[in-house]
Amino acid sequence: MNKTALETYEVTLEPSGNQIQVNEGQTILDALIRNGIQTPYGCRHGSCSACKARVLEGNYEIMGRVSEYSLLSFERDDGMILLCSTLPESDLVVEIEEEEEEGVTFYPVFDFEATVAKNEQVTPDIHIIELELIAPKSVPYAAGQFFEFKVQGESELRSYSAATRFTDNNKLQLHVKRIPNGIGSNYMCDLEVGATVNASGPYGKMQLRDRERNLVFVAGGSGMAPIKALLEEVFSKDFDYEAWFFYGARTEQDLYLVDEWLEWERKYPNFHFIPALSNLSDDSNWSGERGFIADVLKNKMDSCSGMDAYLCGPPIMCETVTDALYEKGLRGKHIYLDEF
């Protein structure tokens, strides 16, 4: 039996006049990225509102995953949409912001298959998963970017950041945190060696902007993944400035790759690793920093003026660390976030 051909809609972009084809069931943002058109976006799942735009003509559906908070009712009434969560139902005219962000390299999006080469549990709830790409065997990406994975039996995709810089060796490493009752994370964490996964990417603008300045990196939980990739990128060439990596966890059991980061400190005198634990008992023999990572950063850094900062972790961590960085003299245009 032949499958019914998908409907294709023409979307005209204003004010540029560019036109793209969007397939039935495909989001406008996905079509934009695959056509090489750069526009602001973040989470790709209707939460961050970075890809807000306005429909001037045509019919469309806003997916149910978009909350009232992400797109207010009066905005919807005014034709506002989130590009990542809007499906055309006719040809459209959409007003969007098209611009190439300085320091951000565009990488084409690929659909690909991969097999699981390794699945190692490194904390009570974090797994390091290594994949070998099957077809295509190489998907170039920038350190800090993420990929979207299909979950068996689910229509929604799950996003995970690359945990290593791209080296064209058909390998991709992920750090996946198992969430109680989390369908996607449990699926990923339960993958056995040899299993096949389907994904697409790369996505995201969490990329290294400027190597000619001091850098501060902050992560919590599996947010270590894109930070690890970014640091690998920084030290893949001569780096004559200072780099600090603040990592927040709850207990000693939640720390991982510590020996690797300590080895980095021995290898690179200008690299500083500061782990901090926020939920220790009074009789713990932990000799490192205690407390929330934002407070630890404030206590350790005299000034952050003139630096770039890269943050990856839960929204509350990113919010409190951003406040701490502001207090230390760093302004928003030099703070790059990846919240999840």
DATA-V5692 format. One record per run of one state. SS is the DSSP state (@ for helix, = for strand, . for the rest). FROM is the first residue (numbers start at 1). TO is the last residue. If there is no record, write none. Layout:
ss=SS from=FROM to=TO
ss=SS from=FROM to=TO
//
This chain:
ss=. from=1 to=7
ss== from=8 to=14
ss=. from=15 to=18
ss== from=19 to=23
ss=. from=24 to=26
ss== from=27 to=27
ss=@ from=28 to=34
ss=. from=35 to=51
ss== from=52 to=57
ss=. from=58 to=59
ss== from=60 to=62
ss=. from=63 to=72
ss=@ from=73 to=77
ss=. from=78 to=79
ss== from=80 to=82
ss=@ from=83 to=85
ss== from=86 to=88
ss=. from=89 to=91
ss== from=92 to=95
ss=. from=96 to=109
ss== from=110 to=121
ss=. from=122 to=125
ss== from=126 to=135
ss=. from=136 to=145
ss== from=146 to=150
ss=. from=151 to=156
ss== from=157 to=161
ss=. from=162 to=170
ss== from=171 to=177
ss=. from=178 to=182
ss=@ from=183 to=189
ss=. from=190 to=195
ss== from=196 to=203
ss=. from=204 to=214
ss== from=215 to=220
ss=@ from=221 to=234
ss=. from=235 to=242
ss== from=243 to=249
ss=. from=250 to=251
ss=@ from=252 to=254
ss=. from=255 to=257
ss=@ from=258 to=267
ss=. from=268 to=270
ss== from=271 to=277
ss=. from=278 to=288
ss== from=289 to=290
ss=. from=291 to=292
ss=@ from=293 to=300
ss=. from=301 to=307
ss== from=308 to=313
ss=. from=314 to=314
ss=@ from=315 to=327
ss=. from=328 to=331
ss=@ from=332 to=334
ss== from=335 to=339
ss=. from=340 to=340
//
